[in-house]
Amino acid sequence: MAPLGSLYTAGTTGAKGKMGGLSSTATDVSVWLDAMENVVQKQALERERFQ
């Protein structure tokens, strides 16, 4: 997976960028980042449950 700093995150203008070596629109990247944020939040909740 590409390092976070290499992701193209220029809003939702439809500009093309690279994400993990694949061509993606800024909207695709935004959706992916939102999904990853949800994953991190869910993992944090699970971790709290087991502590």
Order of alpha helices (4+ residues) and beta strands (2+ residues): beta-beta-alpha
